[in-house]
Amino acid sequence: MGSARGGALATNKTRTIGAVFSTLDNEHFSTATQVIQRALEQYDYTLLLACSEYDLQRELRQTRKMLERGVDALVLVGDEHDPALYPLLRQRAIPFVTMFTWREGDDPVCIGSDNQQAFMMPRGI
């Protein structure tokens, strides 16, 4: 058994972060992927990436596979996910963050803008 794998078993950490993006065709998503990867490398973490192609069932399957491989945390994109996704992550006690979305009072940690507010007209216009 290699020392890296042995260390992962001893610490219960793989130093791997999973990310499930809807697509990499979106310029913002591909840029975010590069930024995440660079930041993780600074701390000796590896990024494991999957693209769901906007298919919620595929995203759930990909997430399950990442959990089977022992990711230490997960990055998700958007606010539409299979209803089973968040309970699965909470049951496994996997830290996660949702990017490119934000709503006041959101239960998961979110990084992004409030899209609904961004499109609202200011009063008096």
KEVO-953472 format. One record per residue: y, x, z of N, C-alpha, C in turn; chain; residue in three letters. Coordinates in Angstrom, 3 decimals, m for minus. Layout:
<rs>
> nyy/nxx/nzz/cayy/caxx/cazz/cyy/cxx/czz/kette/rest
> Y/X/Z/Y/X/Z/Y/X/Z/A/ala
...
</rs>
This chain:
<rs>
> nyy/nxx/nzz/cayy/caxx/cazz/cyy/cxx/czz/kette/rest
> m1.180/0.864/0.000/0.000/0.000/0.000/1.230/0.900/0.000/A/met
> 2.202/0.600/m0.867/3.428/1.386/m0.961/4.290/1.225/0.269/A/gly
> 5.140/2.218/0.515/5.981/2.175/1.709/6.974/1.026/1.673/A/ser
> 7.497/0.676/0.483/8.451/m0.436/0.392/7.778/m1.748/0.762/A/ala
> 6.571/m1.950/0.233/5.853/m3.187/0.545/5.458/m3.211/2.017/A/arg
> 5.029/m2.070/2.534/4.679/m1.983/3.947/5.872/m2.269/4.830/A/gly
> 7.043/m1.749/4.423/8.269/m2.026/5.184/8.619/m3.496/5.154/A/gly
> 8.408/m4.151/3.998/8.684/m5.581/3.886/7.776/m6.377/4.811/A/ala
> 6.504/m5.972/4.897/5.587/m6.669/5.798/5.971/m6.448/7.249/A/leu
> 6.396/m5.240/7.576/6.749/m4.925/8.958/8.011/m5.655/9.399/A/ala
> 8.997/m5.778/8.495/10.265/m6.400/8.868/10.359/m7.864/8.461/A/thr
> 9.402/m8.320/7.658/9.420/m9.677/7.124/10.615/m9.897/6.194/A/asn
> 11.128/m8.815/5.592/12.242/m8.870/4.654/11.837/m8.179/3.365/A/lys
> 12.230/m8.746/2.242/11.926/m8.127/0.947/13.159/m7.483/0.324/A/thr
> 14.324/m7.713/0.921/15.597/m7.219/0.388/15.814/m7.740/m1.028/A/arg
> 15.363/m8.985/m1.244/15.504/m9.662/m2.527/16.213/m10.989/m2.311/A/thr
> 17.211/m11.249/m3.145/17.939/m12.516/m3.112/17.647/m13.237/m4.421/A/ile
> 17.251/m14.476/m4.322/16.993/m15.278/m5.511/18.243/m16.042/m5.919/A/gly
> 18.390/m16.247/m7.216/19.497/m17.049/m7.740/18.958/m17.908/m8.874/A/ala
> 19.241/m19.206/m8.808/18.844/m20.117/m9.879/20.113/m20.656/m10.509/A/val
> 20.379/m20.213/m11.710/21.542/m20.664/m12.473/21.095/m21.722/m13.472/A/phe
> 21.999/m22.610/m13.813/21.700/m23.652/m14.795/21.505/m23.050/m16.174/A/ser
> 22.327/m22.066/m16.509/22.282/m21.399/m17.804/23.065/m20.100/m17.702/A/thr
> 22.806/m19.189/m18.601/23.646/m18.004/m18.706/24.524/m18.094/m19.942/A/leu
> 24.435/m19.209/m20.662/25.308/m19.441/m21.814/26.760/m19.626/m21.377/A/asp
> 26.961/m20.060/m20.151/28.291/m20.257/m19.602/28.842/m18.899/m19.180/A/asn
> 29.975/m18.541/m19.729/30.594/m17.235/m19.460/30.809/m16.997/m17.966/A/glu
> 31.193/m18.037/m17.239/31.453/m17.890/m15.807/30.160/m17.611/m15.039/A/his
> 29.074/m18.251/m15.463/27.795/m18.029/m14.787/27.273/m16.624/m15.041/A/phe
> 27.403/m16.149/m16.280/26.906/m14.793/m16.573/27.753/m13.750/m15.847/A/ser
> 29.060/m13.968/m15.774/29.923/m13.047/m15.028/29.566/m13.066/m13.544/A/thr
> 29.343/m14.245/m12.995/28.971/m14.362/m11.581/27.662/m13.633/m11.305/A/ala
> 26.728/m13.722/m12.229/25.446/m13.030/m12.069/25.662/m11.526/m11.963/A/thr
> 26.508/m10.981/m12.816/26.796/m9.549/m12.767/27.470/m9.157/m11.457/A/gln
> 28.414/m9.964/m11.013/29.129/m9.671/m9.767/28.167/m9.713/m8.578/A/val
> 27.316/m10.718/m8.545/26.337/m10.826/m7.454/25.421/m9.615/m7.458/A/ile
> 24.921/m9.252/m8.629/24.004/m8.115/m8.718/24.668/m6.831/m8.235/A/gln
> 25.892/m6.583/m8.668/26.605/m5.373/m8.232/26.795/m5.356/m6.716/A/arg
> 27.188/m6.495/m6.177/27.413/m6.567/m4.726/26.110/m6.342/m3.959/A/ala
> 25.037/m6.935/m4.420/23.757/m6.771/m3.729/23.260/m5.331/m3.785/A/leu
> 23.453/m4.682/m4.915/23.008/m3.290/m5.055/23.688/m2.373/m4.040/A/glu
> 24.917/m2.679/m3.688/25.625/m1.872/m2.700/24.917/m1.879/m1.350/A/gln
> 24.164/m2.943/m1.097/23.468/m3.086/0.176/21.953/m2.942/0.017/A/tyr
> 21.544/m2.354/m1.114/20.136/m2.089/m1.393/19.304/m3.376/m1.476/A/asp
> 19.898/m4.415/m2.055/19.175/m5.655/m2.327/18.963/m5.790/m3.826/A/tyr
> 17.947/m6.536/m4.199/17.633/m6.807/m5.592/17.857/m8.293/m5.871/A/thr
> 18.364/m8.595/m7.058/18.578/m9.976/m7.476/17.401/m10.427/m8.321/A/leu
> 16.803/m11.547/m7.961/15.755/m12.193/m8.740/16.382/m13.433/m9.354/A/leu
> 16.431/m13.500/m10.682/17.195/m14.527/m11.389/16.290/m15.485/m12.157/A/leu
> 16.656/m16.763/m12.141/15.990/m17.783/m12.955/17.060/m18.710/m13.533/A/ala
> 16.757/m19.291/m14.687/17.649/m20.266/m15.328/16.907/m21.580/m15.487/A/cys
> 17.459/m22.646/m14.932/16.786/m23.944/m14.939/17.060/m24.760/m16.195/A/ser
> 18.034/m24.360/m16.992/18.433/m25.105/m18.192/18.771/m26.564/m17.847/A/glu
> 19.411/m26.749/m16.708/19.874/m28.046/m16.224/18.726/m29.029/m15.941/A/tyr
> 17.538/m28.518/m15.734/16.365/m29.337/m15.439/16.093/m29.231/m13.938/A/asp
> 16.311/m30.320/m13.197/16.185/m30.283/m11.735/14.764/m29.992/m11.278/A/leu
> 13.770/m30.507/m12.007/12.379/m30.222/m11.661/12.056/m28.745/m11.878/A/gln
> 12.574/m28.177/m12.963/12.367/m26.754/m13.237/13.015/m25.921/m12.137/A/arg
> 14.235/m26.304/m11.737/14.922/m25.581/m10.663/14.083/m25.594/m9.388/A/glu
> 13.496/m26.738/m9.057/12.671/m26.848/m7.859/11.429/m25.963/m7.977/A/leu
> 10.783/m25.964/m9.142/9.611/m25.097/m9.352/9.994/m23.622/m9.238/A/arg
> 11.118/m23.259/m9.847/11.565/m21.872/m9.786/11.888/m21.462/m8.352/A/gln
> 12.502/m22.352/m7.625/12.816/m22.073/m6.227/11.544/m21.867/m5.423/A/thr
> 10.560/m22.727/m5.626/9.285/m22.576/m4.911/8.640/m21.223/m5.223/A/arg
> 8.677/m20.821/m6.490/8.105/m19.524/m6.872/8.844/m18.378/m6.189/A/lys
> 10.163/m18.479/m6.110/10.937/m17.441/m5.432/10.594/m17.385/m3.946/A/met
> 10.411/m18.551/m3.335/10.028/m18.584/m1.924/8.644/m17.972/m1.724/A/leu
> 7.727/m18.234/m2.664/6.391/m17.633/m2.583/6.470/m16.110/m2.652/A/glu
> 7.443/m15.602/m3.382/7.604/m14.154/m3.525/8.396/m13.552/m2.364/A/arg
> 8.876/m14.404/m1.466/9.489/m13.924/m0.236/10.956/m13.573/m0.310/A/gly
> 11.741/m14.270/m1.151/13.171/m13.970/m1.173/13.751/m14.176/0.218/A/val
> 14.759/m13.375/0.533/15.397/m13.448/1.847/16.476/m14.520/1.902/A/asp
> 17.021/m14.883/0.760/18.063/m15.902/0.684/18.118/m16.401/m0.754/A/ala
> 18.890/m17.472/m0.976/18.932/m18.083/m2.297/20.348/m18.501/m2.652/A/leu
> 20.700/m18.321/m3.932/21.964/m18.777/m4.486/21.640/m19.893/m5.470/A/val
> 22.310/m21.023/m5.322/22.142/m22.160/m6.231/23.469/m22.431/m6.925/A/leu
> 23.416/m23.143/m8.041/24.624/m23.453/m8.791/24.768/m24.965/m8.909/A/val
> 25.989/m25.442/m8.668/26.280/m26.864/m8.860/25.882/m27.722/m7.683/A/gly
> 26.136/m29.025/m7.846/25.850/m29.932/m6.738/24.757/m30.941/m7.047/A/asp
> 24.111/m30.822/m8.199/23.002/m31.716/m8.520/21.692/m30.945/m8.427/A/glu
> 20.856/m31.366/m7.486/19.572/m30.722/m7.255/18.534/m31.782/m6.963/A/his
> 17.285/m31.448/m7.155/16.192/m32.340/m6.803/16.324/m32.679/m5.315/A/asp
> 16.113/m33.941/m4.942/16.257/m34.324/m3.521/15.356/m33.528/m2.574/A/pro
> 14.292/m32.948/m3.073/13.376/m32.187/m2.216/13.840/m30.751/m1.968/A/ala
> 14.867/m30.301/m2.691/15.258/m28.894/m2.615/15.805/m28.494/m1.246/A/leu
> 16.823/m29.178/m0.755/17.429/m28.783/0.523/16.455/m28.894/1.691/A/tyr
> 15.676/m29.968/1.783/14.688/m30.007/2.877/13.682/m28.847/2.809/A/pro
> 13.285/m28.453/1.596/12.370/m27.325/1.433/12.986/m26.041/1.985/A/leu
> 14.248/m25.793/1.635/14.917/m24.581/2.101/15.094/m24.597/3.616/A/leu
> 15.435/m25.750/4.154/15.619/m25.848/5.613/14.293/m25.680/6.343/A/arg
> 13.236/m26.264/5.786/11.913/m26.143/6.401/11.474/m24.690/6.459/A/gln
> 11.760/m23.932/5.420/11.380/m22.516/5.357/12.403/m21.612/6.039/A/arg
> 13.503/m22.192/6.517/14.573/m21.436/7.189/15.126/m20.340/6.289/A/ala
> 15.336/m20.681/5.017/15.887/m19.737/4.049/17.393/m19.950/3.954/A/ile
> 18.185/m18.926/4.223/19.636/m19.069/4.045/19.948/m19.294/2.561/A/pro
> 20.918/m20.156/2.293/21.289/m20.411/0.906/22.760/m20.758/0.809/A/phe
> 23.294/m20.572/m0.394/24.678/m20.910/m0.681/24.682/m21.591/m2.043/A/val
> 25.596/m22.533/m2.215/25.764/m23.220/m3.486/27.096/m22.775/m4.079/A/thr
> 27.057/m22.351/m5.346/28.261/m21.851/m6.014/28.753/m22.839/m7.064/A/met
> 30.015/m22.670/m7.424/30.672/m23.448/m8.475/30.808/m24.918/m8.121/A/phe
> 30.894/m25.206/m6.844/31.141/m26.570/m6.395/31.673/m26.512/m4.967/A/thr
> 32.405/m27.523/m4.604/32.863/m27.651/m3.224/33.347/m29.069/m3.010/A/trp
> 32.940/m29.627/m1.912/33.445/m30.921/m1.469/33.626/m30.853/0.040/A/arg
> 34.704/m31.411/0.494/34.946/m31.412/1.937/33.783/m32.084/2.646/A/glu
> 33.318/m31.429/3.689/32.220/m31.982/4.468/30.850/m31.679/3.895/A/gly
> 30.771/m30.862/2.847/29.464/m30.506/2.300/28.615/m29.868/3.380/A/asp
> 27.360/m30.259/3.432/26.435/m29.697/4.399/26.047/m28.265/4.016/A/asp
> 25.597/m28.033/2.782/25.299/m26.629/2.471/26.583/m25.833/2.332/A/pro
> 26.477/m24.543/2.580/27.621/m23.660/2.375/27.918/m23.632/0.885/A/val
> 29.171/m23.889/0.520/29.555/m23.961/m0.888/30.698/m22.993/m1.170/A/cys
> 30.630/m22.387/m2.349/31.682/m21.500/m2.823/32.138/m22.041/m4.160/A/ile
> 33.374/m22.474/m4.235/33.852/m23.006/m5.508/35.070/m23.861/m5.309/A/gly
> 35.355/m24.638/m6.310/36.522/m25.512/m6.243/36.076/m26.962/m6.132/A/ser
> 36.952/m27.773/m5.607/36.711/m29.205/m5.507/37.059/m29.808/m6.869/A/asp
> 36.062/m29.990/m7.720/36.299/m30.456/m9.079/36.955/m31.834/m9.125/A/asn
> 36.593/m32.702/m8.214/37.193/m34.035/m8.181/38.686/m33.932/m7.878/A/gln
> 39.053/m33.133/m6.886/40.461/m32.952/m6.544/41.232/m32.271/m7.679/A/gln
> 40.579/m31.349/m8.373/41.239/m30.610/m9.443/41.684/m31.534/m10.574/A/ala
> 41.003/m32.644/m10.759/41.328/m33.550/m11.845/42.155/m34.764/m11.406/A/phe
> 42.507/m34.823/m10.138/43.315/m35.934/m9.624/44.788/m35.670/m9.934/A/met
> 45.508/m36.690/m10.304/46.937/m36.582/m10.565/47.684/m36.587/m9.240/A/met
> 48.655/m35.691/m9.084/49.477/m35.736/m7.870/50.238/m37.059/m7.821/A/pro
> 50.457/m37.558/m6.639/51.206/m38.809/m6.478/52.628/m38.649/m6.982/A/arg
> 53.132/m39.697/m7.575/54.519/m39.693/m8.046/54.673/m39.223/m9.483/A/gly
> 53.575/m38.931/m10.128/53.682/m38.492/m11.545/53.392/m39.647/m12.457/A/ile
</rs>
